[in-house]
Amino acid sequence: MDLISSTLTIIFFTTLIFILSTIIFYLTRPRPYLNLPPGPPGWPVVGNLFQVAASGKPFFQYVKDLLPKYGPIMTLKMGTRTMIILSQSNLVHEALIEKGQVFATRPAENPTRAVFSCNKFTVNAALYGPVWRSLRRNMVQNALSASKLRTFRDVRVTAMDKLVDRLKTEAEANGGVVYVLKNARFAVFCILLSMCFGVEMNERSIEEVDEMMKTVLITLDPRLDDYLPLLRPLFSKQRKRAMEVRNQQIEMLVPFIERRRAAISRPGSDPTSAEFSYLDTLFDLSVEGRKDPPTNPEIVTLCSEFLNGGTDTTATAVEWAIARFIESPAIQSRLFDEIKSIAGDRKIDEKDIEKMSYLNAVVKELLRKHPPTYFSLTHSVTEPAKLAGYDIPKGTNVEIYIPGIGEDPKLWNDPGRFDPDRFLTGGETADITGVSELKMIPFGVGRRICPGLGMATVHVSLMIARMVQEFEWRSWPENSKVDFGEKVEFTVVMKNTLRAMIIPRV
């Protein structure tokens, strides 16, 4: 025992000396002078990491509070990561439009995320290069283009009818009161499941897959060792749990993948199968630089990306919209009048949406005031660059603080006010793609703009229109004010999930 104890002691002190030597080397090694953007002074090794934690604030609030002092481009040192945060339109334009190719890649992933992304084999996570081009081209051309979206029209019609029925049933059981986000999320998830897998699922299967997707997102929440890799040995239990979740995800989704594969190989064998699905394009997908098509785990990853990318973002937008309608009954009434003028007594159809100028203004204002996330997906630079005269080292994380643009008083009149009329009688404009102008970027901008932008706006517009056509939405409890407090749960959701009273339209 003494020999074992002595050996362990030697190993411990040897490891400690190695770690201390590494830290001393890191702190004392000669470095070229870099003119980084301003930012709060940090501590050795950990940078601002513990300051953020000690503030007790959500990260977005910590950043927001620093903006008046350090300006629209600033630096945070988060352990081994250097973050450059941009919150002004002209800076984002310079980075993602003018120098788009240099700022178009993604940062390195921690081992947990790499497991779920199959080492960055997704559209959102892939490094800028041939794999990303292949995956994005396939997703856009074969699932998200305007022509492909039209092929799923019947799926959306069915999902909207189910949404209305679920709301009526819940209201009847609860004195007219319903949960908005839960029902909106279920409806859009049904649409995306059909688009993705092309096979019919019962309600229990839909809910099980939905719960699995939520579990995956929770498992991917940032951890301390993401910023300080030296601490990874302390997080072995979390890594083990992540592997368990990943295996469960594969086990749950592969049967649907194989069911669809069998239906394609034997046409007519599965009467519930759709004519086409996103999954169909993945079985024999040709990816630049690879000889073999995607494996089942890689297909699981791509399907999960498709589902997660379009579910919470859309459902969250719908909840914020209903909250705004309750707060401002005049907006709700005006939208209902437009629906009646376009559709009369028939169900509103997505073909009608293009004609509805007020609905389109409502959706634009919704995305300006309530973008799905505070920060767009992290960019990284492929080579040393300059931005606004500052040095941006290779590999730096570049974060875009979206509200800094959508609520900039230099770009918008009275930006704190929710006012769809700003796009009609107010004469203000907004291109959500950022092509003609960069005043709001709810879906990002440039080379890495969200490929699901078109699908998301169709889903949000259609859901809002049907929900207002079928019901009048009122506050619950009666005469209470809506709490517009926010919190982050993958997307920016209402701090207190919205319950509303619905009155069926006569």
N, C-alpha and C positions, 0 to 999 in steps of 0.2 A: 504493500500500500504506500509506503514511504517513497518508493521508486516512482510509482505512478503519480503521486502527489508532486514530487519534484519535477517530473517531466511536464506535467500540466502547468506548473508555475513557470517553467522555462518557456513553454509555448506561449503562455499569456503575455509575459514580458517581452518576448521577441516580437509578437504581433503588435503590442503597444508601441514599442520602439519603431517598428516599421511604419505604423500609422502616423506617429509624431514626426518621423523623418520626412514622410511624404508631404505632410502639412507644411513643415518648415521649408522644404524645397519649393512647394507651390507658392509660398508667401515671399520667398527671397529670390526666386529666379529672375533674371533680367527680362524685362518686357519692353516691347516697343511702345512709345507713347501713343495713346489713343484718345482722340477727342470725342468721347462719348456724350450723348445728350445728358442734361442735368438730371439729378435724382437724389433722393435722400441718402445720406451716408450710411453705410452698413457696417457690419462686424466682420472680422476676419473669417474666412472660409464660408460662413453661412450667409453672408451678405445681409439682405433685408428680410430673410426668411422668418426669423423669430420675431422681428418687429411686426410683420403682418399678423403672425399668430397672436402676439401679445395685445394687439389692438382690439381683439374681440369682434372685429367687423368682418362682414363678408368681403371677399377680395375686391369685388367691383366697387364697394363703398370706400374701401381703403384707397383705391386708385382715384376715385372721384374726388375725394378729399384732398389729394395731393395736386390735382390739376391746377388750382389757382396759384399755387406756389411755384411749381416747376414747369408749367406750360404744356402745350399740346404735343410735345415729343419729350419723353423722359425715360430714364433708365432705372430698372430695378434689378438688383442682384439677388437671385433666388437660389442659394446654394451654388451648385456648379453651373447653373443656367444664367445667362444674361438676357433680360427681357427689355425690349424697346417698345414702349407703348405709344401709339399714335391716336390722337383724338380730334384731328382737324382734317377737313376735306382736302385741302391742297397737299398735305403731307401724304395722305392715302393715295391721292392721284399720282404723286411723284413715285411712290414706292410700287404700287400695284398696277399702274397703267404705263407710266413713262419708263419705269425700270422693271416691268412686270416679270421678265424672264429670270432676273437675278433674285427676285423675292418670291418665286413661285413654288419653292419646294416646302417640305414639311420637316420638322425637327426629328431627331432620333427618338425612338420610343423606349419606354421602360420595358423590362421583360414580360410583365403581365399584359400590357397592351399588345405587345408583339405576338403573344399567344393568340389573342382574340382576333387580331388583324392578319394572322398568318404571315407575319413579317412584312406588314404594310401592303398586303395584296387587296387593297380596297381603293375606290376612287378618291375618297377623302384623305386617306392616310399615305397613299403612295408618294414616293419621291418624284419630283418632276423629271420625267423621262419616258422611255418607251412603255413601261408597264402601265403607268398612269394614263398615257395617251390611249392605249388599247382598251383599258377598262372603262374610261370615260366615254370614248367613242361608242363602245357597245351599249352602255347604259342609255346614252342620249338618243342614238339612232333607233334602238330596238325597244325602248320602254318609255322614254320621256319626251320624244318629239311630238309636235302637235298632231301629226297623223296617227301615231301609235296611241296617244292618249284618247283619241276619238274611238278607237276600237274597244275601249273599256267603258264606254258610255253606259251600257246596260248594267254594268257592275255598280256604277255610281247611283243610277236610278234605284236599284234594289236596296243599296245601303241607305239612301235617304228615306225610303219608305220604312225601313227597319228602325231608323233613328226616330222618326215621328211616332211610330207604334210604341217604342220603348219609353219615350217621353210621356205619352198618354197613359201607359200602364203604370209608370212610376208615380205620375201625378194623381191618378185615381187612388193609389194605395197610400198616398201621403198628403192628402188634403190640398192637392194642387201644386205641391213643392217638388222640385227636381234638382239633382246635381247636374251642373252644366258640363264640367270638364270630363267627368267619367263617361257620360253618354256620347259626347263629341269624340272622345278618344276611341271608344268602341267602334263607332261608325267609320272613322277614317282608317282604323286598323283593319276592318273587314275589307275595305276597298283595296288596301295595299296587299293584304294576304292573297286576294284573288288575282291581282295584277302580277304578284311575284310567283306564286306556285301554280296557279291555273287549276287547282283542285278544290272541290267543295269541302268545307269543314263545318262540323256542328259547333254549337255555341260553346260547349265545354272545351273542345280543342282550341277554339279561338282564344278563350280566356287563359288556357294553359300556356299557349305560345306567347301571349301578351305578358303574362307573369314572368316567363323566362326572359323576355327581352328587357323587362324592368330590372331583373336580377343582374343581368349582364351589365347594364348601365351603372348600377350601384357598385358592382365589383370594380369598375373602371374609374371610380372616383379617385382623384389625386391623393397620394400618400407622401409622407415625409421623405421616404427613400427615393422618390422620383427626383427630388432635388439634391439629395445627398446620397449618392450610390454607395458610399462607405457604410451606410447603415442597413444595407439590404440583408445582411445576415440576421438582423433582428426581426425581419418581417417574413420569416419562413412560413409561419402559419397562414398568413394572408396569401402568400403565393400558392400554397397547397390548396387553400379554399378556391382561389381563382382557377386552378386546374380542374377542380371538381365541377365548378360552374361551367367551364368550357366543355368538359366531357358531357355534362347534362344537356348543354345546348346542342351539341352534335347528335347525341342520341335522340333528342326530340325532333330535330328537323330532317335528319337523313331519311326517315321513313316517308315523309312527304316528297322529298327529292326523288326517291326511288319509285314512288307511286307515279309521279309525273313522267319519269323516264320510261316506265313500263307502258303508260298510256300513249306516249309518242311512238314507241316501237310497235305497238299493236293498236292502231286506230280503231275506235269504237269499243274497246275493251272496258273503258271507264266512262259511263254515260254522264258523269258529273264533271268531267274535265272540260275546260274551256278550249277554244280553238288555239289560243296563243297565250304565253306568259313570259315574263322576264327570265324565268328559270330556263326556258327552252334555249335561250341564246348562250347559256353558260356551259352546257354539256360539251360542246366542241369548240369553245371559244379559242381563237388563235391570239396569243399574246406575243408581242415582239420580244425576241430574245429567249423564248422558251419553246421547247419541242412538244411538250405534252399539254393537253387541255387541263383545266382546273381539277383538282382532287375534290372529293366530297367535303373535307373540312374547309377548303377554300371556297367552295360553293356555299356552304353554310355561312361563311363570313360575308360573302357578297350579298346573299339574301338578307342577312341580318342588317347590313348597312342600308339596304333598300327600305326595310321596314322601319328601322329606328329613325332614319333621316327624315321621313315624311309624316310620322305619327304625332309625336309630342309637339312639334312645331306648329302643325295645323290645328290640333285640338286646343293648344294654349291660345292661339290667335282667336279662335271662336269664343273661348271663355271671356277674353278681354273685350271682344265685340259686344257680347250680351251685357257685360257689366256697363259698357258705355251707353247701350240702349236704355238700360234701367236708369242710369244717371240722367240721361237726356231723352225723355219720351218724345220730344219733337223730332229727333233724328230717326227714332224708330218709326214714328207715324209717317214721316216723309218717305222713308224707304218702303214701307208697306204700300203707300199710294203709288210709288213707281212700279212696284211689283204688279199691282192691280191694273195699272195702265198698260203694261206690257203683256201680261199673261191672262188677265181677266180671271175667270173662275177655274182655269186649268192649272195643273201643277207647273210651277216655274221650272224651266229647262235650262241646261247650261248653254244652249244656243241663244237664249234670251240675254245672257249675262253681258255680252258685248254691247248690247243696246242700252244698258242701264248705266247711265253716266253717274248717277248719285251713288249707286252701289259701288262702282269702281272708285269713286272718291272716298267712300267710307273705308274700303279695303286699303287704299293707299295711306290714309291717315292712321289707320290701325297699325300698319307696318312701320310707319314713321314713329308713332308714339309708343308702340309696344313691339319692338323687334323681338324675334324669338329668343335671342341671346344677347348678353351684354358685350361679348367679345366674339368676333368671327373666329373660325378655326385658325389655329396658330400657323403663321408663315415662318419660313426660315430662309436665310440667304445662301446662295450657292457659292459666292465668292465675296471677298471684302468689297464693301460698297460705301458710297456717300449718300446721306439723306439730310436735306436741309443744312448742308455744310458739316454735319457730324459724321464720325466714323461708325460704320456698322460692320463689326467683324463677321467673318464667315461662321455660319452655324448659329448666329444669334436668333433667339425667338422674337418674332415681331407680332405684337398683339394689337388689334384694332378695336378701340373702345367705341362701339357703335352709337350709343346715345350722345356722345360728344359731337357727332355730326348731325343726327336727326333732331337734336334740340339746340343747335347752334343759333343764337339770335342774329348772327350775321347772315345766316342763310334763310331764316324763317321769321315771319311776323308772329309774335306772341307764341313761341314754340311750346310753351307749357300747356296751351289750350288744345283740347280735342275738337277740331273744327274741319269736317270734310269740305265745307264750302270754300276753304282756302284754295282748293284745286278747281273750283268752278267760278263763282263770282269774285273770289279773292285774287284770281289771276296768278296764283303760284303754280309752279310746275315741279314735277319730280319723276325722274326716270329711275325705277328701282333696279335696273340693270347697271346703272352707272356709265352707260355708253355715251349719252349726249351730255350728261351733267352728273356731278357727284354730290348729291344733297341728302341722300339716304341710302343705306346699303344693308337692308335686313338680310340679304342672302349673300353678302360679300360682294366682291367686284374683281374684275380682271380675269386672268387665266383660271383661277381656282374658284370662280363664282359657283354657287350651288347649282348643280345641273337640274335639280328638281324645282327650280323657281316657277316654271310654267305650270307644273302639276299642282304645286302648293297654292298658287293664286286661284286656280280653277276650283280646288277643293274648298278653300276658305270662302270664296264667293258663293258657291253653290250651297254650302251648308248654312251660311248666314241667311241667304235668301229663302230657303225652305223653312228654316226655323222661325223667321219673322212672318212668312206667309201663313204658316199653320197656327202660330200662337202669338198672343200679346205677352210680353215679358215684363214682370213687375218685381219690385223689391220684396225680399223676405228676410226677417219679419216685415210686415206691412209698414210703410212709411220710414223704414230704416235707410240710412245712407250707405252706399257701397264703399267698402274699404279697398282702396287701390294700393295698399301695401304690397310689396313684391318680395319674392324669395327665389332662389335658384334650385331647380330640380332638373338638371340637364338643360331644360329651357327655363325662361323667366316666367314663373307662374304667380297667381295671386297668393298672397301670404295666407289668406283664409279662403279656402276653396269656395267657389260661388254656388250658393243655393238660391233658386229663384222661384217665384210663383208664376205659373203659366195659365193663361186664359185662352182656350181654343177659339179661333176666329169663327164667326158664324158665316 
